Amino acid sequence: MKILKIRFENIHSLKGEHHVDFGDGVLAEAGLFAITGPTGSGKSTLLDVITLALYNRIARVDKAVSNTILEDDGGIMTRNMKHCFAEVEYRVNGKDYRSHWSIERNRNNNLNARKQELVEVATGQILEAGTKTPDKNQEVIGLSYEQFVKAMVLSQGEFSKLLQAPRNERNKLLEDITGARSYREIGKAVYFRYKQVEKSIALKEAGLETIELLTAEQVTEKKAELKSLTEAKPEIEKSYQTASEKISNRKELHKKQVEQKELQDQQLQLKKDWDIFNPFKSQLELHDKLAKYSVILSDYDAVSKQESQLKEDGDRLGKSKLEAENQLKSYLEAAEKLLKEKVEVKTANEKLDAFRNKIAQLQAEEKKMQGEASLFLNQLNTYVRKINELGYPLPMAYKPQLFIPEVAFLHKAIQESIHSSGVDSLEKLNSVLDGQRVLNEKAGELLSSKEQLIKIQENHKNQFGKLKEVKEQLVKDTNTIESLEKEVLLGSKEVESLEKSLAQQRNHQSLEEYRLQLDPEQPCPLCGSLHHPYASEKPYLDTKEELVNEKKKALQTKSDYLISLRAKNKFQFKEIDDLTTAIATLKEEQAQHLESLTNIAEPLNWNFKDDLETLKSRRLDLNRQIQQMEKSKQAFQAASTLKDLDDSLKQWELALTTYKSLKQKRTALYDGPDINGKVNTLSTSITRLHSTITSLSEQLNGNAEKLKLQSAQKEKKENELKGIITDEKLENLQALRSAILSEERASKIRKRENQLKEQKTILSEKESSINKALTELTEKDDQSLSLEALTTLFKEAKSSWDTLSINIGKITQSLEADEKAKKRQQKVQEEIDLLKKDLSLWKTMNDLIGDATGNKFSNFVQDLTLEQLIGHANKRLSEFSDRYLLDIPTAEEAEKSDTLKVFDKYMGNARRSVRTLSGGETFLVSLAMAFALSDIAARNVKIESLFIDEGFGTLDPETLDQAITILEKMQNEGDKSVGVISHVGALKERITTQIQLEKGSLGHSTLKVVQ
């Protein structure tokens, strides 16, 4: 299965539509590429696009993607977008398929149901559409979502987890790859059913123990206490209510006294406000008396304003008339200068029109001839461009006196090039050139074949050297195996002997007490002998338990190493067969290339055995000859174009001469840019100013008459106001104006007066209310007690009441709870009896096949798979490093730790846990395990696309370089597409073909493929 293309729009931070082609272009040519970018830029989004389009799943969500997940989590679709889609094109067994996933929002901003379909690319046939598409993809690919992720998307975390996992976790991962889940599911179902029943019984029994019942004595005692408390309740309740009323009355009395003080302050402030307001009240009374004259005063002000406006208008009109007369004089002088004669206002337009027509006719003839010259110039420069395209530099025509010498020089250069070609026609030159091109193609084939031959020879040499190394190592390992077999046999016998001695020593030590009881005069109770040599003297036993353990440990190490060497031998024999086959294939390819080189070199008359640099130099000479012939061919073509250029040059010169003559005649009369604009400006301005002066004269006469009438009306109103001032005994007109207030000001004064009156009424009513309340509260108040005494009396009464209520509630609740507990106890006991009958059956089933993880039923199958996995992993690991070999823990090791073990060849074949490896070593071993998992999955599915997510940050430069070399080798040998997601700078420098993701503004990212 190989990923060919992905296409998507608005997925995570990658806004807009994007396309990545893994099957064609730079990514396909490279095979190994890096996916780089800062954290959060969207590197893992590319993997999400693939799994989303295929399975409707992504790594961040542990279940199928639904509308609820999209809405609640806010993921997948780019923020504020209305739609998104993901599409992947992949190849399985030579057939191409396209799986498409999309979703969009409707006009109510709700998500529609997702659309998904699978199409066969070649025929366009839709194989599946709708919610069943992920199942169809699984059927076509042969992998479920979980298997797909583990086989194709390999992350460092998953590698390490598998490598260092205990047996049960390790088997669970293998089970996901093989798909053999049925055994585990059955075992788990039995276990959990058994545990469910067992837990139910335990919970029921635990609950039964927690049910506490009162004794008969306790019940009688609580009922008697409840009766006593109930009888005392009325008296205590009455005392509490009396104390509460007294304290409330005293607090209310104090509150009213405070309000009375505040009221007195408010009354004092009201008096001050009236004192401030009295002067404004006098102003209001005067205003009300004189307000009837406000209309006459307004009429007088209006007449005065109109008189002033008419005077201003008269001054403005006189000034405008003078300016217009000066402008008219200026325009008439300009017209006289243009026409070169005296001009009057009446005849100015007629004379200007005649002059314009004469100049316009001359300009039209001039423009016509200029156009013809431009046409010939364009045609001339067209020929210049053709000559430039043929490789001969000739500047564009601008001035004839500069261009003609350039043309003459070009004639000479072209003739020299034609002469140097040695032929007299273009047809003969083409014939010779075609022959040289054929030879050049042959030379290219020869060089390519020569380079391939050199690579084959180098590869043959490398493979032969590797075969020699493997054979030498095989001999060494075989000798080591023979030596180890002898050492293991001898070690086994020695350990057996030591263990027997140790057992005898332990038996002797256990009889120490019995030896001390032996009597020299009495026979031994065990053997009956009268001779007791060890009664006073201990036997000599020097066997040490530590020595035995060391011997056993050393023997185990040698045995484990022997097993790993035997396994290694199997791989070495297979590697020798593979290398022998590869060397034979390379020899055949070398013979084929030699035969091909002989055939290609014959028409060239070259010796293909010459070194590569010599052959390249000869081809370079051949290219130079062809280039020279190409230049001669261009000379023939340029000569033909040059004839047409000479004709156009003559026509251009004639048109330019005629144009210059017409322009000289026109400029003698008028040298300006636009005669129409000039004449129109003068004519229009003279006519407009003449009309303006006439109009302004009429307006001045009318304004003088209006001013006379307005002055008479002003005098009449002024006399009327003088009479009012005398009658009202005012000093002058200004005194009248000051006395009449604006309506807004008068309204504010009236409003303030009403506010003060209303406030006086409110305070009076409030005073009556407070006095009444004080009288009533004082009569009820108990003056013999202070506030502190009342508070103490209230707290004591309240405490007695609260204590009584709590005690009654506790006793009543206790008696009710006891009745309920008795009924609940009986019901739980009946349920326990039924569950115990069911438990007997499920306990038997669980003892046979059940456990919490399903390991009993599953581990046997997966242990076999693990052996195969270790084999694949060691094969991969041997390609990475010759230091380590992986192995399964022995039964004795598994009791302490059942993680995988390694043999360290650099440390005397020491056997240790994979957890002791360094970060870089763990990466290489876990990478081998990951590829081994992929190899197992590839038994039914050919995996041709891999994505490796991080894990390179723990590597030193040397190990990093080694890891990249391994990936390149794997990609080249298997023709796989390998993508590495990483932040490591050295990795990004080593792998130049990259999919780069960069963060942009507003949280969006951009994507580009670079090489």
ZAZATOR-869238 format. One record per residue (C-alpha): residue in one letter; y, z, x. Coordinates in steps of 0.2 Angstrom, whole numbers. Each point is the difference from the previous one (the first is absolute). Layout:
# residues N
   aa       v       w       u
    a       Y       Z       X
...
//
This chain:
# residues 1011
   aa       v       w       u
    m       0       0       0
    k      17      -5       7
    i      18       2      -6
    l       9     -16       1
    k      17       3      -8
    i      10      13     -10
    r      15      -3     -11
    f       9      14      -9
    e      17       5      -8
    n       9      17      -2
    i     -14      11       6
    h       5      17       7
    s      15      -2      12
    l      -2     -19       2
    k      12      -7     -13
    g      -1     -19      -4
    e     -14     -12       3
    h     -10       0      16
    h     -14     -11       8
    v     -12       3      14
    d     -12     -13       6
    f     -15       7      10
    g     -10     -16      -2
    d      12     -12       7
    g      15       0      12
    v       4      12      14
    l     -10      15      -7
    a     -16     -11      -1
    e       3      -7      17
    a       2      17       8
    g     -14       8     -10
    l       6      17       7
    f      17       6      -6
    a      10      16      -2
    i       9       6     -16
    t      15      10       6
    g      15       9      -7
    p       7      17      -2
    t      -7      13     -12
    g       3      -4     -18
    s       3     -18       3
    g     -15      -6      -9
    k     -14      -3      13
    s     -13       7     -11
    t       7     -10     -15
    l      -9     -15       6
    l     -17       9      -1
    d       5       6     -18
    v       4     -18      -5
    i     -18      -5       5
    t      -9      14      -9
    l      12      -1     -15
    a      -3     -19      -3
    l     -19       2       3
    y      -4      17      -8
    n      15       7      -9
    r       0      14      12
    i      11       7      14
    a      -3      13      14
    r      13      12      -7
    v      -8       2     -17
    d     -18       5      -2
    k      -3     -10     -16
    a       3     -17      -8
    v      19      -4      -2
    s       6       2     -18
    n      17      -1      -9
    t       0      19       0
    i      -1       1      19
    l      13     -13       2
    e      12       9     -12
    d      -4      18       6
    d      -1      -2      19
    g      13     -14       1
    g     -10      -9      13
    i      -6     -18       3
    m      14      -9      -9
    t      16      -1      10
    r      14      12      -7
    n      11      -8     -14
    m     -11     -16      -1
    k      -6      -8     -16
    h     -17      -7       7
    c     -11      -1      15
    f     -16      -9       5
    a     -13       0      14
    e     -12     -14       5
    v     -13      -2      13
    e     -10     -16       5
    y     -17       3       8
    r     -15      -9       6
    v     -18       5      -3
    n     -15     -11       5
    g      11     -15       3
    k       9       1     -17
    d      18       5      -3
    y       5      11     -14
    r      18       6      -6
    s       2      17      -9
    h      16       3      -8
    w       7      17      -7
    s      17       1      -9
    i      10      12     -12
    e      17      -1      -8
    r      12       9     -11
    n       5      -6     -17
    r      18       0      -8
    n      -2      18      -5
    n      -4       5      18
    n     -18       4      -3
    l     -14      -6      10
    n     -11     -14      -7
    a     -19       0       3
    r      -4      -6      18
    k      -6     -18       2
    q     -15      -3      12
    e     -10     -15       3
    l     -13      -8      13
    v       1     -19       4
    e     -11     -11      10
    v      13      -9      11
    a      -9     -17       2
    t      -3      -3     -19
    g      14      11      -7
    q     -13       8     -12
    i       4      17      -6
    l     -16      11       3
    e       7      15      -8
    a      16       7      -8
    g       6      17      -6
    t      -7      17       3
    k     -17      -6       6
    t       7     -10      15
    p      -3      15      13
    d     -18       0      -5
    k      -1     -19       2
    n       8       2      18
    q     -12      13       4
    e     -15     -12      -5
    v       7     -15      10
    i       5      10      16
    g     -16      12      -1
    l      10      16       3
    s       7      13     -11
    y      18       6       3
    e      -6      15      10
    q     -12     -11      11
    f      14     -13       2
    v      12      13       7
    k     -12       8      12
    a      -7     -18       6
    m      17      -9       2
    v      14      13       0
    l      -4      12      15
    s      11      14       3
    q      -1      12      15
    g      -1      15     -12
    e     -16      -7      -8
    f      -7      -4      17
    s       2      18       6
    k      -6       7     -17
    l     -16      -9       1
    l      -3       3      18
    q       3      19       0
    a      -7       3     -18
    p     -15      12      -3
    r     -16      -8      -6
    n       3       1     -19
    e      17      -7       1
    r      -6     -14      12
    n     -14      -5     -12
    k      13       0     -14
    l      10     -13       9
    l     -16     -11       4
    e      -5       2     -18
    d      17      -8      -5
    i      -4     -15      11
    t     -18      -3      -5
    g       4       3     -19
    a     -16      11      -2
    r       9      13     -11
    s     -14       3     -13
    y     -10      13      10
    r      16      10       3
    e       6      -1     -18
    i     -17       6      -7
    g      -1      14      13
    k      18       5      -4
    a      -2      -1     -19
    v     -16      12       1
    y       9      12      11
    f      16       1     -10
    r      -9       2     -16
    y     -10      14       7
    k      15       8       7
    q      10      -2     -16
    v     -14       9     -10
    e      -1      14      14
    k      19       1       1
    s       1       2     -19
    i     -13      14       0
    a      10       9      14
    l      16      -2      -9
    k      -7       6     -16
    e      -8      15       9
    a      16       4       9
    g       9      -1     -16
    l     -12      12      -8
    e       3      12      14
    t      18      -1      -2
    i      -1       5     -19
    e       4      19       0
    l      -3      10     -16
    l       7      17      -5
    t     -12      15      -2
    a      -2       8     -18
    e       9      15       7
    q      15     -11       7
    v       1      -8     -17
    t       1      17     -10
    e      13       6      13
    k      11     -15      -2
    k       0       0     -19
    a       5      19       0
    e      14      -4      12
    l       6     -14     -10
    k       1      10     -16
    s      10      14       9
    l      13     -13       7
    t       2      -8     -17
    e       4      16      -9
    a      14       4      13
    k       8     -17      -2
    p      12       3     -14
    e       9      14       8
    i       2      -8      17
    e       6     -16      -8
    k      14       9     -10
    s       6       9      16
    y       1     -17       9
    q      10      -9     -14
    t      13      15      -1
    a       3       0      19
    s       2     -19      -1
    e      13       0     -14
    k      11      13       9
    i       0      -9      17
    s       4     -16      -9
    n      15       8     -10
    r       7       7      16
    k       0     -16      10
    e       8     -10     -15
    l      14      14      -1
    h       4      -3      19
    k       0     -19      -3
    k      13       1     -14
    q      11      12      11
    v       0     -13      13
    e       5     -14     -12
    q      14      11      -7
    k       8       1      18
    e      -2     -19       2
    l       9      -3     -17
    q      15      11       6
    d       1     -11      15
    q       0     -16     -10
    q      14       7     -12
    l      11       4      15
    q      -3     -18       7
    l       5      -8     -17
    k      17       9       0
    k       4      -7      17
    d      -5     -17      -6
    w      13       1     -14
    d      14       5      12
    i      -4     -15      10
    f       0     -12     -15
    n      17       5      -8
    p      11     -11      10
    f     -11     -15      -4
    k       2       4     -19
    s      19      -1       2
    q      -2     -18       7
    l     -11      -5     -14
    e      13       6     -13
    l      14     -10       8
    h     -11     -15       1
    d      -4       1     -19
    k      19       0      -4
    l       5     -16      11
    a     -16     -10      -2
    k       8     -10     -14
    y      11      -9      13
    s     -14      -6      11
    v      -1     -18      -9
    i      19      -3       3
    l      -2       5      19
    s     -16     -11       2
    d      10     -15      -8
    y      15       3      13
    d     -13       0      14
    a      -8     -16      -5
    v      17      -9      -2
    s       5       6      18
    k     -16      -6       7
    q       1     -17      -7
    e      18      -2       6
    s      -6       4      18
    q     -15     -12      -1
    l      12     -15      -6
    k      11       4      15
    e     -15      -1      12
    d      -6     -16      -8
    g      16      -8       3
    d       1       4      18
    r     -18      -6       3
    l       3     -17      -9
    g      15      -3      11
    k     -10       4      16
    s     -14     -12      -6
    k      12     -14      -3
    l       7       1      17
    e     -17       0       8
    a      -6     -15     -10
    e      16     -10       5
    n      -3       4      19
    q     -18      -6      -2
    l       4     -16      -8
    k      12      -4      14
    s     -13       3      13
    y     -13     -12      -9
    l      13     -14      -2
    e       3       1      19
    a     -19      -1       4
    a      -1     -16     -11
    e      15      -8       9
    k      -9       4      17
    l     -17      -8      -6
    l       9     -16      -8
    k      13      -1      14
    e      14      -3     -14
    k      12       9     -12
    v      -9       8     -15
    e       7       6     -17
    v      -9      11     -13
    k      -1     -14     -13
    t      -7     -14      12
    a     -11      12      11
    n     -17      -2      -9
    e       1     -20      -1
    k       4      -1      19
    l     -14      12       5
    d     -13     -10     -11
    a       4     -16       8
    f      -2       7      18
    r     -16       8      -4
    n      -8     -16      -6
    k       5      -9      16
    i      -8      13      11
    a     -16       1     -11
    q      -3     -18       2
    l       1       1      19
    q     -12      15       0
    a     -13      -9     -10
    e      -1     -14      12
    e      -1      12      15
    k     -14      10      -8
    k     -10     -16      -4
    m       0      -5      18
    q      -4      18       6
    g     -15       0     -11
    e      -6     -17       8
    a       2       7      17
    s     -10      16      -5
    l     -14     -10      -7
    f      -2     -10      16
    l       1      16      10
    n     -14       8     -10
    q     -11     -16       2
    l       4       1      19
    n      -5      19       1
    t     -16      -4      -9
    y      -5     -11      14
    v       5      13      12
    r     -12      13      -8
    k     -14     -13       1
    i       3      -2      18
    n       1      19       3
    e     -17       2      -9
    l      -8     -12      12
    g       6      12      14
    y      15      -9       7
    p      16      11      -1
    l      15      -8      -8
    p      15       9      -7
    m       6      -3     -18
    a      14     -12      -2
    y      17       8      -2
    k      12     -11      10
    p      -3     -18       5
    q       8       2      18
    l     -13      14       3
    f     -15      -7      -8
    i       0     -18       7
    p      -3       6      19
    e     -15      11      -7
    v      -8     -15      -8
    a       2     -11      16
    f      -9      14      10
    l     -14       1     -13
    h      -3     -19       1
    k      -3       2      19
    a     -12      15      -2
    i     -11      -8     -13
    q      -2     -16      10
    e      -5      10      16
    s     -13       9     -11
    i      -8     -16      -7
    h      -1      -7      17
    s      -9      15       8
    s     -14      -2     -14
    g      -7     -15       9
    v      -2      -9     -17
    d      12     -12      -9
    s      -5       4     -18
    l      -3      15     -11
    e     -17      -7      -6
    k      -7       0      18
    l       7      18       3
    n      -9       7     -16
    s     -16      -8       6
    v       0       9      17
    l       6      17      -9
    d     -14       0     -12
    g     -13      -1      14
    q       8      14      10
    r       0      11     -16
    v     -19      -3      -2
    l      -3       6      18
    n      11      15      -3
    e     -11       6     -15
    k     -15      -2      11
    a       8      10      13
    g       3      14     -13
    e     -18       0      -6
    l      -5       1      19
    l      11      15       3
    s      -6       9     -16
    s     -18      -3       4
    k       3       6      18
    e       8      16      -6
    q     -15       4     -12
    l     -12      -4      14
    i       8      13      12
    k       0      13     -14
    i     -19      -3      -3
    q      -3       1      19
    e       9      17       0
    n      -9       6     -15
    h     -16      -5       7
    k       4      10      16
    n       5      15     -10
    q     -15       0     -11
    f     -12      -2      15
    g       9      15       9
    k      -2      10     -16
    l     -19      -5      -1
    k      -2       6      18
    e       8      17      -4
    v     -10       3     -15
    k     -16      -4       9
    e       4      12      14
    q       5      13     -12
    l     -17      -2      -9
    v      -9       2      16
    k      10      16       4
    d      -3       7     -18
    t     -19      -4       1
    n      -2       9      16
    t      10      15      -7
    i     -11       0     -16
    e     -16       0      11
    s       7      15      10
    l       6       9     -16
    e     -17      -2      -8
    k      -8       9      15
    e      13      13       0
    v      -1       4     -18
    l     -20       1       1
    l       2      13      15
    g      14       9      -9
    s     -10       2     -16
    k     -15       8       9
    e      12      11      10
    v       9       6     -16
    e     -17       3      -9
    s      -6      11      14
    l      17      10       1
    e      -1       3     -19
    k     -18       7       1
    s       6      12      14
    l      15       5     -10
    a     -11       3     -15
    q     -12      11      11
    q      15      10       7
    r       6       3     -18
    n     -17       7      -5
    h       0      11      15
    q      17       7      -4
    s      -5       4     -18
    l     -15      11       6
    e      11      11      11
    e      -1      15     -12
    y     -19      -1      -1
    r      -2       0      19
    l       9      16       2
    q     -12       8     -13
    l     -16      -4      11
    d      -9      16       7
    p     -10      -2      16
    e     -14      10      -7
    q      -1      -9     -16
    p      -6     -18      -3
    c      12     -14      -6
    p       0       0     -19
    l       1     -20       1
    c     -13      -4      14
    g      -9      17       3
    s       3      -1      18
    l       3      16      10
    h       9      -9      14
    h      19      -3      -5
    p       8     -10      15
    y      17      -3     -10
    a       2      18      -7
    s      11       5      14
    e       3     -17       9
    k       8     -15     -10
    p      -7     -17       3
    y      12     -13       9
    l       7     -12     -12
    d      16     -10       6
    t       1     -14     -14
    k      18      -1      -6
    e       5      -6     -17
    e      16      -8       6
    l     -10     -11      13
    v     -11      -6     -14
    n      14      -5     -11
    e       9      -9      14
    k     -17      -9       4
    k      -2      -5     -19
    k      19      -6      -1
    a      -2     -10      16
    l     -17      -8      -7
    q       9      -4     -16
    t      15      -8       8
    k     -13     -11      10
    s     -10      -4     -15
    d      16      -5     -10
    y       6     -11      15
    l     -17      -8       1
    i       1      -5     -19
    s      17      -7       2
    l      -5     -10      15
    r     -15      -8      -9
    a      11      -5     -14
    k      12      -7      12
    n     -14     -10       8
    k      -3      -9     -17
    f      18      -6       0
    q       0      -5      18
    f     -15     -12      -3
    k       8      -7     -15
    e      17      -2      10
    i     -10     -10      14
    d      -7     -12     -13
    d      17      -3      -7
    l       8      -3      17
    t     -14     -12       5
    t       2     -10     -16
    a      19       0       3
    i      -2      -6      18
    a     -12     -14      -6
    t      13      -6     -13
    l      14       0      13
    k     -10     -11      12
    e      -3     -13     -14
    e      19       0      -5
    q       4      -2      19
    a     -11     -16       1
    q       7      -7     -16
    h      18       2       7
    l      -5      -8      17
    e      -6     -15      -9
    s      16      -1     -11
    l      11       1      16
    t      -9     -14       8
    n       3     -12     -15
    i      18       5      -2
    a       5      -1      19
    e      -8     -18       2
    p      15     -10      -9
    l      13      11       9
    n      -8      -3      17
    w       2      18       3
    n     -13      12       9
    f      -3      14     -13
    k      -7      12      14
    d      18       2       7
    d       8      16      -3
    l       9       3     -17
    e      18       1       8
    t      -3     -18       8
    l      -5      -7     -17
    k      15       8      -8
    s      11      -8      13
    r      -7     -17      -3
    r       2       1     -19
    l      18       6       3
    d       3     -16      11
    l      -7     -11     -14
    n      12       9     -13
    r      15      -4      11
    q      -5     -19       1
    i      -1       0     -19
    q      17       9      -2
    q       8     -13      12
    m      -8     -14     -11
    e       7       8     -16
    k      18       0       8
    s      -2     -19       4
    k      -6      -3     -18
    q      16       9      -6
    a      11     -11      11
    f      -7     -16      -9
    q       4       7     -17
    a      17       6       6
    a       5     -17       6
    s      -2      -8     -17
    t      10      14      -8
    l      14      -3      13
    k       3     -18      -6
    d       4       6     -18
    l      11      14       8
    d      11     -13       9
    d       4     -10     -16
    s       5      16      -9
    l      11       5      14
    k      10     -16      -1
    q       3       2     -19
    w       5      18       2
    e      13      -4      13
    l       8     -14     -11
    a       1      12     -15
    l       9      14      10
    t      13     -12       7
    t       5      -6     -18
    y       0      18      -6
    k      12       6      13
    s      13     -15      -4
    l       0       5     -19
    k       3      19       4
    q      14      -4      12
    k       9     -10     -14
    r      -2      14     -13
    t       6      14      11
    a      16      -9       4
    l       5       3     -19
    y     -10      17      -3
    d     -10      11      12
    g      -4      14     -12
    p     -18       4      -6
    d       2      -3     -19
    i      14     -11      -8
    n      -6       4     -18
    g       2      19       3
    k      16      -2       8
    v       8     -11     -13
    n      -7      10     -15
    t       7      16       8
    l      18      -7       1
    s       0      -9     -17
    t      -7      15      -9
    s      11      13       8
    i      16     -10      -3
    t      -4      -3     -18
    r      -5      18      -3
    l      15       8       9
    h      12     -11     -10
    s      -7       6     -16
    t       0      18       6
    i      19      -1       3
    t       4      -7     -17
    s     -11      14      -8
    l       8      14       9
    s      18      -6      -4
    e      -5       1     -19
    q      -8      17       2
    l      16       7       8
    n      11      -5     -14
    g     -12       8     -13
    n      -1      16      10
    a      19       2       0
    e       1      -1     -19
    k     -14      13      -3
    l       9      12      13
    k      16       0     -10
    l      -8       4     -17
    q     -10      15       8
    s      15       8       8
    a       8       1     -18
    q     -15       9      -7
    k       0      12      14
    e      18       5      -3
    k      -3       3     -18
    k     -15      12       3
    e       9       9      14
    n      15       5     -13
    e     -13       6     -12
    l      -8      12      12
    k      17       7       5
    g       3       6     -18
    i     -17       9       0
    i       4       9      16
    t      17       6      -8
    d      -8       6     -16
    e     -14       9       8
    k      12       8      13
    l     -10      -7      15
    e       8      -2      17
    n      -6     -18       3
    l     -14     -13      -3
    q     -11       8      13
    a       0      17      -9
    l      -6     -10     -16
    r     -14      -8      10
    s      -6      17       7
    a       0       9     -16
    i     -12     -13      -8
    l     -18       4       6
    s     -14     -13       1
    e     -12       1     -14
    e     -14       5      12
    r      10      14       7
    a       5       7     -17
    s     -18      -1      -6
    k      -6      10      15
    i      13      14      -4
    r      -5       1     -18
    k     -19       0       5
    r       3      15      12
    e       9      10     -14
    n     -15      -3     -12
    q     -12       6      14
    l      10      16       3
    k       0       4     -19
    e     -18      -3      -2
    q      -4      11      15
    k      10      14      -8
    t     -10      -1     -16
    i     -17       0      10
    l       5      15      10
    s       5      10     -16
    e     -17      -4      -9
    k     -10       5      16
    e      10      17       1
    s      -5       5     -18
    s     -18      -5       4
    i      -1      11      16
    n       8      15      -8
    k     -12       0     -15
    a     -15      -2      12
    l       6      15      11
    t       2      11     -15
    e     -18      -3      -6
    l      -8       1      17
    t       9      16       4
    e      -7       8     -16
    k     -18      -4       4
    d       2       5      19
    d      -8      16       6
    q      14       7      11
    s     -10      15       5
    l     -11     -11      12
    s       7     -11      15
    l      -6     -18       3
    e     -11       6      14
    a      -9      13     -12
    l      -2     -13     -14
    t      -8     -12      13
    t     -12      13       6
    l      -5       5     -18
    f      -3     -19      -4
    k     -11      -3      16
    e     -11      15      -4
    a      -2      -5     -18
    k      -4     -18       5
    s     -12       5      14
    s     -10      11     -13
    w       0     -15     -12
    d      -6     -13      13
    t     -14      12       6
    l      -7       3     -17
    s       0     -19      -4
    i      -9      -4      16
    n     -13      13      -2
    i      -4      -5     -18
    g      -1     -19       5
    k     -11       4      15
    i     -13      10     -11
    t       0     -12     -14
    q      -2     -15      12
    s     -14       9       9
    l     -10       4     -16
    e       2     -19      -6
    a      -6      -6      18
    d     -15      11      -1
    e      -6      -8     -16
    k       3     -18       6
    a     -10       4      17
    k     -15       6     -10
    k      -1     -16      -9
    r       3     -11      15
    q     -14       9      10
    q     -13      -4     -13
    k       4     -18       0
    v       0      -2      19
    q     -17       8       2
    e      -7     -13     -13
    e       7     -14      10
    i      -7       6      17
    d     -18       1      -7
    l       1     -19      -5
    l       7      -5      17
    k     -13       9      10
    k     -14     -11      -9
    d      10     -16       5
    l       2       7      18
    s     -19       1       4
    l      -2     -19      -2
    w      15      -5      10
    k      -4      12      15
    t     -17      -9       2
    m       8     -17       0
    n      14       6      13
    d     -13       7      12
    l      -8     -17       1
    i      14     -12       1
    g      17       8      -3
    d      15       5      11
    a      19       0      -2
    t       3     -16      10
    g     -17     -10      -4
    n      -5       1      18
    k     -18       5      -3
    f      -4     -17      -9
    s      12     -10      11
    n      -1       6      18
    f     -17      -7       3
    v       6     -18      -3
    q      16       3       9
    d      -8       7      15
    l      -9     -16       3
    t      17      -9      -2
    l       8      11      13
    e     -13      -5      13
    q       5     -18      -3
    l      18       4       0
    i      -2       9      17
    g      -8     -16       7
    h      14     -11      -6
    a      13      13       6
    n      -8       1      18
    k       0     -19       1
    r      19      -1      -4
    l       3      15      11
    s      -8      -9      15
    e      13     -14      -2
    f      14      13       0
    s      -6      12      14
    d     -16       3      11
    r       3      19       0
    y      -6       6     -17
    l     -16      -2     -11
    l       0       8     -18
    d     -16       9      -6
    i      -6      10     -15
    p       0      19       2
    t     -18       8       3
    a      -7      12     -13
    e       4      15      12
    e      18      -7       2
    a       2      -3     -19
    e      -2      19      -3
    k      16       3      10
    s      10     -16      -3
    d      -7     -16      -8
    t      15     -11       6
    l      -5     -15      10
    k      -2       2      19
    v       4     -11      15
    f      -8      -3      17
    d      13       0      14
    k      -6     -11      14
    y      14       4      11
    m      -4      19      -1
    g     -19      -1       5
    n      -5      -6     -18
    a       6      17      -7
    r      -3       1     -19
    r      15       7     -10
    s       8      -1     -18
    v      12     -14      -4
    r      13      14      -4
    t       2       3      19
    l       6     -18       3
    s      19      -3       4
    g      11      -9     -12
    g      -2     -16       8
    e     -19       2       2
    t      -1       5     -18
    f      10     -16      -5
    l     -12     -12      10
    v     -16       9      -7
    s       7       1     -18
    l       5     -19       1
    a     -18      -4       5
    m      -6      10     -15
    a      12      -9     -11
    f      -6     -17       6
    a     -18       6      -2
    l       4       4     -19
    s       7     -17      -2
    d     -15      -8       8
    i     -11      10     -12
    a      10      -6     -15
    a      -1     -18       8
    r     -19      -1      -3
    n       4      -7     -17
    v      18      -5       2
    k       8      -9      15
    i      16       9       4
    e      12     -11       8
    s      16      10      -3
    l       4      17       7
    f      15      11      -1
    i       2      15      12
    d      12      13      -5
    e       8      10      14
    g     -10      11      12
    f       7      -7      16
    g      13      13       3
    t     -13      12       9
    l      -4     -13      13
    d       6       0      18
    p       6     -17       7
    e     -17      -5       8
    t     -10       5     -15
    l      13      -9     -12
    d      -2     -16      11
    q     -19       2      -1
    a       1       2     -19
    i      10     -16      -3
    t     -11     -10      12
    i     -15       6     -11
    l       9      -6     -16
    e       4     -17       8
    k     -18      -2       6
    m      -7       5     -17
    q      12     -12      -9
    n      -4     -15      12
    e     -19       3      -1
    g      -1       2     -19
    d      15     -11      -5
    k       6      14     -10
    s      18       4      -6
    v       5      17       7
    g      16       9      -5
    v       6      16       9
    i      13      11      -9
    s       9      10      13
    h      16       8       6
    v      -5       0      19
    g      12     -10      10
    a     -12      -6      13
    l     -12      -6     -13
    k      14     -10      -8
    e       5      -8      17
    r     -19      -4       3
    i      -3      -8     -17
    t      15     -13      -1
    t      -6      -7     -17
    q       7      12     -13
    i       4       3     -18
    q      17       9       2
    l       7      11     -14
    e      18       7       1
    k       9      12     -11
    g      15      -7      -9
    s      14       7     -11
    l      -4      10     -16
    g     -17       4       6
    h      -7     -18       0
    s      -9      -8      14
    t      -2     -18       7
    l     -15      -9       7
    k      -2     -13      13
    v     -14      -8      11
    v       4      -2      18
    q      -9      -6      16
//
